[in-house]
């Protein structure tokens, strides 16, 4: 598991905790901040997935080029 994914998991877990505490305390601001932090965690996961896809495709192109030149 890489750093971005771990950071995303952390943001999602902490955000969920903040959201729940905010709900139980009737603190709308804390609840909102928790939801935002969860979305940030999702964004980190999406960014990581996109990066992995680009790297995989780039490696595929390099392999294809090598195959054509040999």
PDB file as gemmi writes it, atoms N, CA and C in Angstrom:
CRYST1    1.000    1.000    1.000  90.00  90.00  90.00 P 1                      
ATOM      1  N   UNK A   1       0.865  -1.176   0.000  1.00  0.00           N  
ATOM      2  CA  UNK A   1       0.000   0.000   0.000  1.00  0.00           C  
ATOM      3  C   UNK A   1       0.907   1.234   0.000  1.00  0.00           C  
ATOM      4  N   UNK A   2       0.631   2.156  -0.899  1.00  0.00           N  
ATOM      5  CA  UNK A   2       1.498   3.324  -0.979  1.00  0.00           C  
ATOM      6  C   UNK A   2       1.015   4.455  -0.064  1.00  0.00           C  
ATOM      7  N   UNK A   3       1.837   5.492  -0.020  1.00  0.00           N  
ATOM      8  CA  UNK A   3       1.588   6.603   0.902  1.00  0.00           C  
ATOM      9  C   UNK A   3       0.270   7.323   0.623  1.00  0.00           C  
ATOM     10  N   UNK A   4      -0.052   7.549  -0.662  1.00  0.00           N  
ATOM     11  CA  UNK A   4      -1.307   8.234  -1.003  1.00  0.00           C  
ATOM     12  C   UNK A   4      -2.522   7.435  -0.554  1.00  0.00           C  
ATOM     13  N   UNK A   5      -2.462   6.129  -0.758  1.00  0.00           N  
ATOM     14  CA  UNK A   5      -3.603   5.296  -0.368  1.00  0.00           C  
ATOM     15  C   UNK A   5      -3.743   5.276   1.155  1.00  0.00           C  
ATOM     16  N   UNK A   6      -2.620   5.175   1.868  1.00  0.00           N  
ATOM     17  CA  UNK A   6      -2.673   5.179   3.337  1.00  0.00           C  
ATOM     18  C   UNK A   6      -3.206   6.514   3.844  1.00  0.00           C  
ATOM     19  N   UNK A   7      -2.758   7.594   3.240  1.00  0.00           N  
ATOM     20  CA  UNK A   7      -3.223   8.918   3.630  1.00  0.00           C  
ATOM     21  C   UNK A   7      -4.717   9.069   3.347  1.00  0.00           C  
ATOM     22  N   UNK A   8      -5.149   8.525   2.223  1.00  0.00           N  
ATOM     23  CA  UNK A   8      -6.572   8.556   1.886  1.00  0.00           C  
ATOM     24  C   UNK A   8      -7.401   7.767   2.883  1.00  0.00           C  
ATOM     25  N   UNK A   9      -6.901   6.595   3.259  1.00  0.00           N  
ATOM     26  CA  UNK A   9      -7.602   5.784   4.263  1.00  0.00           C  
ATOM     27  C   UNK A   9      -7.678   6.514   5.596  1.00  0.00           C  
ATOM     28  N   UNK A  10      -6.578   7.163   5.973  1.00  0.00           N  
ATOM     29  CA  UNK A  10      -6.552   7.927   7.220  1.00  0.00           C  
ATOM     30  C   UNK A  10      -7.586   9.048   7.183  1.00  0.00           C  
ATOM     31  N   UNK A  11      -7.603   9.805   6.084  1.00  0.00           N  
ATOM     32  CA  UNK A  11      -8.564  10.910   5.962  1.00  0.00           C  
ATOM     33  C   UNK A  11     -10.002  10.407   6.029  1.00  0.00           C  
ATOM     34  N   UNK A  12     -10.265   9.286   5.387  1.00  0.00           N  
ATOM     35  CA  UNK A  12     -11.623   8.749   5.413  1.00  0.00           C  
ATOM     36  C   UNK A  12     -12.025   8.331   6.831  1.00  0.00           C  
ATOM     37  N   UNK A  13     -11.122   7.663   7.545  1.00  0.00           N  
ATOM     38  CA  UNK A  13     -11.435   7.194   8.900  1.00  0.00           C  
ATOM     39  C   UNK A  13     -11.600   8.362   9.870  1.00  0.00           C  
ATOM     40  N   UNK A  14     -10.682   9.302   9.829  1.00  0.00           N  
ATOM     41  CA  UNK A  14     -10.767  10.459  10.731  1.00  0.00           C  
ATOM     42  C   UNK A  14     -11.993  11.305  10.374  1.00  0.00           C  
ATOM     43  N   UNK A  15     -12.230  11.458   9.079  1.00  0.00           N  
ATOM     44  CA  UNK A  15     -13.405  12.223   8.650  1.00  0.00           C  
ATOM     45  C   UNK A  15     -14.700  11.595   9.128  1.00  0.00           C  
ATOM     46  N   UNK A  16     -14.778  10.278   9.052  1.00  0.00           N  
ATOM     47  CA  UNK A  16     -15.983   9.575   9.522  1.00  0.00           C  
ATOM     48  C   UNK A  16     -16.168   9.787  11.019  1.00  0.00           C  
ATOM     49  N   UNK A  17     -15.061   9.714  11.758  1.00  0.00           N  
ATOM     50  CA  UNK A  17     -15.142   9.930  13.211  1.00  0.00           C  
ATOM     51  C   UNK A  17     -15.613  11.354  13.515  1.00  0.00           C  
ATOM     52  N   UNK A  18     -15.055  12.336  12.825  1.00  0.00           N  
ATOM     53  CA  UNK A  18     -15.473  13.726  13.034  1.00  0.00           C  
ATOM     54  C   UNK A  18     -16.956  13.902  12.712  1.00  0.00           C  
ATOM     55  N   UNK A  19     -17.381  13.298  11.612  1.00  0.00           N  
ATOM     56  CA  UNK A  19     -18.787  13.409  11.218  1.00  0.00           C  
ATOM     57  C   UNK A  19     -19.693  12.837  12.311  1.00  0.00           C  
ATOM     58  N   UNK A  20     -19.355  11.656  12.806  1.00  0.00           N  
ATOM     59  CA  UNK A  20     -20.180  11.012  13.838  1.00  0.00           C  
ATOM     60  C   UNK A  20     -20.192  11.813  15.138  1.00  0.00           C  
ATOM     61  N   UNK A  21     -19.023  12.304  15.552  1.00  0.00           N  
ATOM     62  CA  UNK A  21     -18.967  13.116  16.775  1.00  0.00           C  
ATOM     63  C   UNK A  21     -19.786  14.389  16.585  1.00  0.00           C  
ATOM     64  N   UNK A  22     -19.645  14.998  15.422  1.00  0.00           N  
ATOM     65  CA  UNK A  22     -20.420  16.206  15.134  1.00  0.00           C  
ATOM     66  C   UNK A  22     -21.916  15.949  15.194  1.00  0.00           C  
ATOM     67  N   UNK A  23     -22.362  14.812  14.640  1.00  0.00           N  
ATOM     68  CA  UNK A  23     -23.782  14.462  14.693  1.00  0.00           C  
ATOM     69  C   UNK A  23     -24.251  14.301  16.133  1.00  0.00           C  
ATOM     70  N   UNK A  24     -23.486  13.554  16.918  1.00  0.00           N  
ATOM     71  CA  UNK A  24     -23.885  13.257  18.299  1.00  0.00           C  
ATOM     72  C   UNK A  24     -23.883  14.496  19.189  1.00  0.00           C  
ATOM     73  N   UNK A  25     -22.981  15.440  18.888  1.00  0.00           N  
ATOM     74  CA  UNK A  25     -22.905  16.667  19.687  1.00  0.00           C  
ATOM     75  C   UNK A  25     -23.779  17.790  19.134  1.00  0.00           C  
ATOM     76  N   UNK A  26     -24.373  17.554  17.984  1.00  0.00           N  
ATOM     77  CA  UNK A  26     -25.168  18.600  17.347  1.00  0.00           C  
ATOM     78  C   UNK A  26     -24.295  19.728  16.808  1.00  0.00           C  
ATOM     79  N   UNK A  27     -23.061  19.393  16.459  1.00  0.00           N  
ATOM     80  CA  UNK A  27     -22.106  20.372  15.957  1.00  0.00           C  
ATOM     81  C   UNK A  27     -22.028  20.234  14.429  1.00  0.00           C  
ATOM     82  N   UNK A  28     -22.794  21.064  13.731  1.00  0.00           N  
ATOM     83  CA  UNK A  28     -22.893  20.976  12.274  1.00  0.00           C  
ATOM     84  C   UNK A  28     -21.554  21.260  11.596  1.00  0.00           C  
ATOM     85  N   UNK A  29     -20.768  22.159  12.173  1.00  0.00           N  
ATOM     86  CA  UNK A  29     -19.475  22.490  11.568  1.00  0.00           C  
ATOM     87  C   UNK A  29     -18.527  21.290  11.610  1.00  0.00           C  
ATOM     88  N   UNK A  30     -18.451  20.607  12.744  1.00  0.00           N  
ATOM     89  CA  UNK A  30     -17.593  19.433  12.860  1.00  0.00           C  
ATOM     90  C   UNK A  30     -18.091  18.312  11.953  1.00  0.00           C  
ATOM     91  N   UNK A  31     -19.390  18.147  11.886  1.00  0.00           N  
ATOM     92  CA  UNK A  31     -19.966  17.145  11.000  1.00  0.00           C  
ATOM     93  C   UNK A  31     -19.588  17.436   9.550  1.00  0.00           C  
ATOM     94  N   UNK A  32     -19.705  18.699   9.144  1.00  0.00           N  
ATOM     95  CA  UNK A  32     -19.358  19.109   7.787  1.00  0.00           C  
ATOM     96  C   UNK A  32     -17.874  18.884   7.502  1.00  0.00           C  
ATOM     97  N   UNK A  33     -17.014  19.270   8.449  1.00  0.00           N  
ATOM     98  CA  UNK A  33     -15.572  19.078   8.273  1.00  0.00           C  
ATOM     99  C   UNK A  33     -15.242  17.594   8.117  1.00  0.00           C  
ATOM    100  N   UNK A  34     -15.945  16.759   8.818  1.00  0.00           N  
ATOM    101  CA  UNK A  34     -15.737  15.324   8.686  1.00  0.00           C  
ATOM    102  C   UNK A  34     -16.102  14.826   7.298  1.00  0.00           C  
ATOM    103  N   UNK A  35     -17.217  15.324   6.781  1.00  0.00           N  
ATOM    104  CA  UNK A  35     -17.622  14.930   5.426  1.00  0.00           C  
ATOM    105  C   UNK A  35     -16.605  15.399   4.393  1.00  0.00           C  
ATOM    106  N   UNK A  36     -16.102  16.611   4.572  1.00  0.00           N  
ATOM    107  CA  UNK A  36     -15.099  17.148   3.648  1.00  0.00           C  
ATOM    108  C   UNK A  36     -13.832  16.297   3.696  1.00  0.00           C  
ATOM    109  N   UNK A  37     -13.407  15.911   4.888  1.00  0.00           N  
ATOM    110  CA  UNK A  37     -12.193  15.108   5.010  1.00  0.00           C  
ATOM    111  C   UNK A  37     -12.370  13.734   4.358  1.00  0.00           C  
ATOM    112  N   UNK A  38     -13.566  13.184   4.444  1.00  0.00           N  
ATOM    113  CA  UNK A  38     -13.827  11.903   3.774  1.00  0.00           C  
ATOM    114  C   UNK A  38     -13.734  12.061   2.258  1.00  0.00           C  
ATOM    115  N   UNK A  39     -14.235  13.154   1.744  1.00  0.00           N  
ATOM    116  CA  UNK A  39     -14.164  13.424   0.302  1.00  0.00           C  
ATOM    117  C   UNK A  39     -12.707  13.596  -0.119  1.00  0.00           C  
ATOM    118  N   UNK A  40     -11.906  14.241   0.721  1.00  0.00           N  
ATOM    119  CA  UNK A  40     -10.481  14.380   0.418  1.00  0.00           C  
ATOM    120  C   UNK A  40      -9.815  13.005   0.342  1.00  0.00           C  
ATOM    121  N   UNK A  41     -10.193  12.118   1.242  1.00  0.00           N  
ATOM    122  CA  UNK A  41      -9.661  10.758   1.203  1.00  0.00           C  
ATOM    123  C   UNK A  41     -10.041  10.040  -0.076  1.00  0.00           C  
ATOM    124  N   UNK A  42     -11.294  10.202  -0.492  1.00  0.00           N  
ATOM    125  CA  UNK A  42     -11.733   9.610  -1.761  1.00  0.00           C  
ATOM    126  C   UNK A  42     -10.935  10.179  -2.932  1.00  0.00           C  
ATOM    127  N   UNK A  43     -10.668  11.487  -2.877  1.00  0.00           N  
ATOM    128  CA  UNK A  43      -9.895  12.132  -3.933  1.00  0.00           C  
ATOM    129  C   UNK A  43      -8.484  11.577  -4.019  1.00  0.00           C  
ATOM    130  N   UNK A  44      -7.875  11.320  -2.873  1.00  0.00           N  
ATOM    131  CA  UNK A  44      -6.533  10.735  -2.867  1.00  0.00           C  
ATOM    132  C   UNK A  44      -6.551   9.339  -3.477  1.00  0.00           C  
ATOM    133  N   UNK A  45      -7.603   8.581  -3.197  1.00  0.00           N  
ATOM    134  CA  UNK A  45      -7.726   7.246  -3.801  1.00  0.00           C  
ATOM    135  C   UNK A  45      -7.865   7.359  -5.314  1.00  0.00           C  
ATOM    136  N   UNK A  46      -8.691   8.283  -5.773  1.00  0.00           N  
ATOM    137  CA  UNK A  46      -8.887   8.456  -7.215  1.00  0.00           C  
ATOM    138  C   UNK A  46      -7.596   8.884  -7.900  1.00  0.00           C  
ATOM    139  N   UNK A  47      -6.872   9.799  -7.263  1.00  0.00           N  
ATOM    140  CA  UNK A  47      -5.603  10.257  -7.820  1.00  0.00           C  
ATOM    141  C   UNK A  47      -4.614   9.100  -7.914  1.00  0.00           C  
ATOM    142  N   UNK A  48      -4.559   8.299  -6.882  1.00  0.00           N  
ATOM    143  CA  UNK A  48      -3.662   7.148  -6.876  1.00  0.00           C  
ATOM    144  C   UNK A  48      -4.045   6.150  -7.971  1.00  0.00           C  
ATOM    145  N   UNK A  49      -5.335   5.897  -8.130  1.00  0.00           N  
ATOM    146  CA  UNK A  49      -5.800   4.974  -9.169  1.00  0.00           C  
ATOM    147  C   UNK A  49      -5.452   5.503 -10.563  1.00  0.00           C  
ATOM    148  N   UNK A  50      -5.623   6.805 -10.773  1.00  0.00           N  
ATOM    149  CA  UNK A  50      -5.301   7.405 -12.065  1.00  0.00           C  
ATOM    150  C   UNK A  50      -3.805   7.292 -12.339  1.00  0.00           C  
ATOM    151  N   UNK A  51      -2.998   7.564 -11.336  1.00  0.00           N  
ATOM    152  CA  UNK A  51      -1.543   7.456 -11.485  1.00  0.00           C  
ATOM    153  C   UNK A  51      -1.152   6.026 -11.853  1.00  0.00           C  
ATOM    154  N   UNK A  52      -1.726   5.055 -11.169  1.00  0.00           N  
ATOM    155  CA  UNK A  52      -1.427   3.650 -11.481  1.00  0.00           C  
ATOM    156  C   UNK A  52      -1.819   3.297 -12.907  1.00  0.00           C  
ATOM    157  N   UNK A  53      -2.958   3.785 -13.357  1.00  0.00           N  
ATOM    158  CA  UNK A  53      -3.421   3.510 -14.718  1.00  0.00           C  
ATOM    159  C   UNK A  53      -2.478   4.115 -15.748  1.00  0.00           C  
ATOM    160  N   UNK A  54      -2.062   5.354 -15.529  1.00  0.00           N  
ATOM    161  CA  UNK A  54      -1.149   6.015 -16.469  1.00  0.00           C  
ATOM    162  C   UNK A  54       0.183   5.270 -16.521  1.00  0.00           C  
ATOM    163  N   UNK A  55       0.713   4.893 -15.370  1.00  0.00           N  
ATOM    164  CA  UNK A  55       1.979   4.152 -15.350  1.00  0.00           C  
ATOM    165  C   UNK A  55       1.863   2.804 -16.055  1.00  0.00           C  
ATOM    166  N   UNK A  56       0.761   2.114 -15.831  1.00  0.00           N  
ATOM    167  CA  UNK A  56       0.546   0.820 -16.474  1.00  0.00           C  
ATOM    168  C   UNK A  56       0.463   0.975 -17.994  1.00  0.00           C  
ATOM    169  N   UNK A  57      -0.274   1.993 -18.454  1.00  0.00           N  
ATOM    170  CA  UNK A  57      -0.402   2.234 -19.894  1.00  0.00           C  
ATOM    171  C   UNK A  57       0.937   2.634 -20.507  1.00  0.00           C  
ATOM    172  N   UNK A  58       1.706   3.457 -19.803  1.00  0.00           N  
ATOM    173  CA  UNK A  58       3.016   3.868 -20.297  1.00  0.00           C  
ATOM    174  C   UNK A  58       3.937   2.652 -20.413  1.00  0.00           C  
ATOM    175  N   UNK A  59       3.914   1.794 -19.436  1.00  0.00           N  
ATOM    176  CA  UNK A  59       4.726   0.575 -19.496  1.00  0.00           C  
ATOM    177  C   UNK A  59       4.295  -0.321 -20.648  1.00  0.00           C  
ATOM    178  N   UNK A  60       3.005  -0.404 -20.894  1.00  0.00           N  
ATOM    179  CA  UNK A  60       2.502  -1.193 -22.022  1.00  0.00           C  
ATOM    180  C   UNK A  60       3.021  -0.634 -23.342  1.00  0.00           C  
ATOM    181  N   UNK A  61       3.034   0.692 -23.478  1.00  0.00           N  
ATOM    182  CA  UNK A  61       3.528   1.313 -24.715  1.00  0.00           C  
ATOM    183  C   UNK A  61       5.021   1.055 -24.898  1.00  0.00           C  
ATOM    184  N   UNK A  62       5.775   1.129 -23.815  1.00  0.00           N  
ATOM    185  CA  UNK A  62       7.211   0.851 -23.892  1.00  0.00           C  
ATOM    186  C   UNK A  62       7.429  -0.589 -24.326  1.00  0.00           C  
ATOM    187  N   UNK A  63       6.671  -1.514 -23.755  1.00  0.00           N  
ATOM    188  CA  UNK A  63       6.792  -2.929 -24.133  1.00  0.00           C  
ATOM    189  C   UNK A  63       6.457  -3.133 -25.608  1.00  0.00           C  
ATOM    190  N   UNK A  64       5.400  -2.471 -26.075  1.00  0.00           N  
ATOM    191  CA  UNK A  64       5.015  -2.606 -27.485  1.00  0.00           C  
ATOM    192  C   UNK A  64       6.115  -2.070 -28.399  1.00  0.00           C  
ATOM    193  N   UNK A  65       6.691  -0.955 -28.014  1.00  0.00           N  
ATOM    194  CA  UNK A  65       7.758  -0.363 -28.814  1.00  0.00           C  
ATOM    195  C   UNK A  65       8.956  -1.306 -28.866  1.00  0.00           C  
ATOM    196  N   UNK A  66       9.326  -1.880 -27.729  1.00  0.00           N  
ATOM    197  CA  UNK A  66      10.446  -2.818 -27.690  1.00  0.00           C  
ATOM    198  C   UNK A  66      10.178  -4.031 -28.583  1.00  0.00           C  
ATOM    199  N   UNK A  67       8.952  -4.538 -28.521  1.00  0.00           N  
ATOM    200  CA  UNK A  67       8.595  -5.710 -29.321  1.00  0.00           C  
ATOM    201  C   UNK A  67       8.706  -5.393 -30.825  1.00  0.00           C  
ATOM    202  N   UNK A  68       8.347  -4.191 -31.212  1.00  0.00           N  
ATOM    203  CA  UNK A  68       8.386  -3.821 -32.624  1.00  0.00           C  
ATOM    204  C   UNK A  68       9.810  -3.585 -33.116  1.00  0.00           C  
ATOM    205  N   UNK A  69      10.694  -3.195 -32.226  1.00  0.00           N  
ATOM    206  CA  UNK A  69      12.066  -2.884 -32.649  1.00  0.00           C  
ATOM    207  C   UNK A  69      12.984  -4.090 -32.575  1.00  0.00           C  
ATOM    208  N   UNK A  70      12.513  -5.205 -32.033  1.00  0.00           N  
ATOM    209  CA  UNK A  70      13.370  -6.393 -31.948  1.00  0.00           C  
ATOM    210  C   UNK A  70      12.903  -7.473 -32.868  1.00  0.00           C  
TER     211      UNK A  70                                                      
END                                                                             
